[in-house]
Amino acid sequence: MNAIEKIKKAISEDKLLIGENSTKRALKSGKALMVVISNNTPPTTAKELESLCKIGKAEFVKSEKDNVELGVTCRKPFSVSVLSIKK
C-alpha cells in the first residue's frame, strides 16, 4: 500500500493529523505511525521531521506531490505540507 492509499484510509478512519505542529506532538508522544511531507516542504523542516521519525520509529515519506496536490488528496480546501497518520 503506497502513501496516498494510506492517507485515504486514514481519512476514512479519522486518523489523519494535518500540520507541522500536530505532527511533531504526535511524534514526540509516540502516536504517529507515518509522516508524509510534500515535495516542496522547506529542507530544514524536512530534516527535523525525518530525525523525529527516526527517534519515534515512524515511517517517513516524501511525497511526489506538492503541497496544493497533497491538500486535494486530503480533501482540504488549503495546501498541506506536512501530515501524519496516527496509530
Secondary structure, DSSP 8 states (H G I E B T S, - for coil): --HHHHHHHHHHTT-EEESHHHHHHHHHTT-EEEEEE-TTS-HHHHHHHHHHHHHHT-EEEE-SS-HHHHHHHTT-SS--SEEEEE-
